[in-house]
Each structure stands twice: as C-alpha cells, then as structure tokens.
Amino acid sequence: MQLEIITPDKELFKGEAKSVTVPGVDGSLGFLDHHAPLITVLKAGEVQVKLPGGKEERFPVKGGVVEVSDNKVIVLAE
C-alpha cells in the first residue's frame, strides 16, 4: 500500500508500506493492503510503519486524522 505522513511543516514519509499502525482515539488501529475505506481521528502517540524488507520506522504525532482509501493511507499529523 502507499503511505503518506504529512505535517503542516513538511512531508515525513511517502512510499510503500507493508503495514501501518496509528494511535486512534479509541485505540490502536492497524492497516494492511486493501483495507476497507476509513477516516478517523488520531491522538498523541506513534505511527509505526513496517516497510518491505522488514525494516520498521516510527513517527511521533500529537494528533491528527488518517484516511484509508484505494490501498492508500494518508496521515495528516500535528
């Protein structure tokens, strides 16, 4: 799936991801390829990204919104 993590200042990440875990307001949410469409609010925490090849990256966020649609995840983070 394609992933974009964007803050008001810059783009933190843009590329291919095997899985994405975000800190939703009602608990942690995980996304894999072809996840059902979803829009939800994020709380403070970490966005965890598993990349092809097994590497993992983490991005701290203070909150924001995540949208999942057409095998693409967009995180608009604070």
Buried (B, 14 or more C-beta within 10 A) or exposed (E): BEBBBBBEEEEBBEEEBBBBBBBBEEEEBEBEEEBEEEEEEBBEBBBBBBBEEEEEBEBEBEBBBBBBEEEEBBBBBE
